Amino acid sequence: ASAIGKLGEIGQLGIGMAADITILKVVDISENLEDSWGDIRIVKKAFVPIAVFIGGQLHPINADRRWPDPVCATECPARVARKTTMRWPDLVFAIDSEATYW
């Protein structure tokens, strides 16, 4: 399932050993970012993590992380591991009941 929250959060549901949750927000930028295929391109919008829950516990995030697409957050584990100090969970969206689903 995917959803967009009231503040522009975007996410999708993934099933795993624990209900790991990552909430991303879409932000306006203009810079070069590596996409999920490993290509560097100039993007106008990017996804930034605003909350990460692993096994039900809130974990700190690296606020300068940005991806041009949410796939890159989960399919680039080696690149993510080099840039963060925590295990990046499966991309999961947990959005409140007023979210818009598509």
C-alpha positions in Angstrom: 0.0 0.0 0.0 1.2 3.5 -0.6 0.0 6.8 0.8 0.7 10.6 0.9 0.3 12.3 4.3 -1.0 15.8 5.1 2.5 17.2 5.2 3.7 15.6 2.0 5.0 12.5 3.5 5.1 9.5 1.2 5.5 5.9 1.8 4.6 2.3 1.0 4.0 -0.8 3.0 6.5 -3.6 3.1 6.2 -6.8 5.1 9.2 -8.1 7.0 10.4 -9.7 10.3 9.4 -6.6 12.2 7.2 -3.7 11.2 10.0 -1.4 10.2 8.8 1.9 9.0 10.5 4.7 7.1 8.6 7.9 6.4 9.9 10.1 3.6 9.0 13.7 2.6 9.2 15.1 -0.9 11.3 18.3 -1.0 12.2 20.8 -3.7 15.9 20.8 -4.6 18.1 21.4 -7.6 21.2 19.2 -7.4 22.9 16.1 -8.7 21.8 12.9 -7.0 22.4 9.2 -7.7 19.3 7.3 -8.6 18.5 3.7 -8.1 20.2 2.7 -11.3 23.5 4.3 -10.2 23.1 7.3 -12.6 23.9 10.8 -11.5 21.3 13.3 -12.6 20.0 16.8 -11.7 16.7 16.4 -9.9 14.2 19.0 -8.9 12.5 17.0 -6.2 13.9 14.4 -3.7 12.8 12.2 -0.9 14.2 12.9 2.6 13.7 10.6 5.6 11.8 12.3 8.4 11.2 9.3 10.7 12.5 5.8 11.0 11.1 3.1 13.2 12.8 -0.3 13.5 11.1 -3.0 15.5 8.6 -0.3 16.8 11.4 2.0 18.2 12.1 5.4 16.8 15.7 5.7 15.5 17.7 8.8 14.7 18.1 9.7 11.0 20.8 11.4 9.0 19.0 14.6 8.0 21.1 15.2 4.9 20.1 11.9 3.2 18.2 12.5 -0.1 17.1 10.2 -2.9 15.6 11.1 -6.3 13.2 8.1 -6.0 12.1 5.9 -3.0 13.4 2.8 -4.7 16.9 4.1 -4.3 16.4 4.1 -0.5 15.9 0.4 -0.4 17.7 -0.9 -3.5 21.0 0.8 -2.8 21.8 -0.7 0.6 25.6 -0.6 0.0 25.6 3.1 -0.8 23.1 3.8 2.1 25.2 1.8 4.5 28.3 3.9 3.7 26.4 7.2 4.3 24.4 6.4 7.5 25.2 4.9 10.9 22.1 2.7 11.2 20.6 -0.2 9.3 18.1 1.1 6.8 14.8 -0.7 7.1 12.6 -1.8 4.3 10.7 1.2 2.9 7.4 1.2 4.7 4.8 3.9 4.8 2.8 4.4 8.0 0.6 7.4 7.4 -2.3 8.7 9.5 -5.9 8.0 8.8 -6.3 11.2 6.9 -3.8 10.2 4.3 -4.7 10.0 0.6 -4.2 6.5 -0.8 -3.8 5.6 -4.4 
